[in-house]
Amino acid sequence: MDLDTDRLLLRSFTADDADFVLDLLGRADVVRWLDDGEPQLMTDLDAARAKIASWSELDPPLHQWAIEVRATGALVGWVCLVPVPDSGRPDSEALVQVGWTLHPEARGQGFATEAARAVVDHALRAGLDEVRVLMMVDNEASVRVARRLGLRDLGITDQWYESPSRMFLATPADG
């Protein structure tokens, strides 16, 4: 389920990507934006391989894509289309969110916006009625990405996560 953009190949993760996943999830400045509570740093390759294996369990159109720069073949992060946790609906009707994570050295080059645009478009072409973006309230870099994508800012919500989240929305009508 690869997706292409002008500069990027969005592809499935493989076991060969475990070093990259370990590097990224071993960084406090990355992990702090991923979950509620104290950041849990990844510390070994077995955990990275297990994380990659868990990503393969998503049913299309949901997926976790590695972001690879075409010109260099370098991995710079990932973008995902995943269910919103505990969205109060049966799995087949769960709310869906897009998310992105970049290596610190890859930030500021438009990769997150380009990759997220491809995934939002993919989701809406696949027939999803809406795609949300949920982020920590103070994640200004992700707020800027959501705005560049032209997503509707729905403000702050305390649903689904322990901490309040900033929520954005894309629908086919927004296209």
Residue pairs with C-beta under 8 A, 6 or more apart in sequence:
1 12
1 60
1 61
1 63
1 65
2 9
2 10
2 11
2 12
2 65
3 9
3 10
3 65
3 118
3 119
3 122
4 10
4 118
5 114
5 115
5 117
5 118
6 114
7 69
7 70
7 71
7 111
7 114
8 67
8 68
8 69
8 70
8 111
8 114
8 115
8 118
9 68
9 70
10 65
10 66
10 67
10 68
10 79
10 115
10 118
10 119
11 65
11 66
11 68
12 56
12 63
12 64
12 65
12 66
13 21
13 52
13 55
13 56
13 64
13 65
13 66
13 78
14 52
15 49
15 52
17 52
17 66
17 75
18 45
18 48
18 49
18 52
19 45
19 48
20 66
20 75
20 103
21 42
21 48
21 51
21 52
22 42
22 44
22 45
22 47
22 48
23 103
24 30
24 77
24 101
24 103
25 31
25 41
25 42
25 47
25 48
25 51
26 41
26 42
26 43
27 41
27 104
28 39
28 41
29 104
30 101
30 103
30 104
31 39
31 40
31 41
31 42
32 39
33 101
33 135
33 136
33 139
33 142
34 101
36 161
36 162
36 163
37 162
42 48
42 51
55 63
55 64
55 80
58 64
58 81
58 82
60 126
61 81
61 122
61 123
61 126
61 128
62 80
62 81
62 82
62 83
62 96
63 80
63 81
64 78
64 79
64 80
64 82
65 78
65 79
65 80
65 115
65 119
66 75
66 78
67 75
67 76
67 77
67 78
67 79
67 100
67 102
67 111
67 115
68 74
68 75
68 76
69 76
69 111
75 103
76 102
76 103
76 105
76 106
76 111
77 100
77 101
77 102
77 103
77 106
77 111
77 112
77 115
78 100
78 101
79 98
79 99
79 100
79 101
79 112
79 115
79 116
79 118
79 119
80 98
80 99
80 100
80 119
81 96
81 97
81 98
81 119
81 122
81 123
81 131
82 96
82 97
82 99
83 91
83 94
83 95
83 96
83 97
84 94
84 95
84 96
84 97
84 132
84 134
84 160
85 160
85 161
86 160
87 94
87 95
87 159
87 160
89 95
95 130
95 132
96 123
96 128
96 130
96 131
96 132
97 131
97 132
97 133
97 134
98 116
98 119
98 120
98 123
98 131
98 132
98 133
98 170
99 133
99 134
99 135
100 112
100 115
100 116
100 142
100 145
102 111
102 112
107 141
112 141
112 142
112 145
113 145
113 148
113 149
116 133
116 145
116 149
117 149
120 131
120 149
120 151
120 170
123 131
123 170
124 131
124 170
124 171
124 172
124 175
129 171
129 172
130 169
130 170
130 171
131 169
131 170
131 171
132 167
132 168
132 169
132 170
133 142
133 146
133 151
133 167
133 168
133 169
133 170
134 157
134 160
134 161
134 165
134 166
134 167
135 142
135 143
135 146
135 165
135 166
136 142
136 163
136 165
136 166
137 156
137 163
137 164
137 165
137 166
139 166
142 166
143 166
146 153
146 168
147 153
149 168
149 170
150 174
151 168
151 169
151 170
151 174
152 168
152 169
152 170
152 174
153 166
153 167
153 168
154 167
154 168
154 169
155 166
155 167
156 164
156 165
156 166
156 167
157 164
157 165
157 167
158 164
158 165
159 165
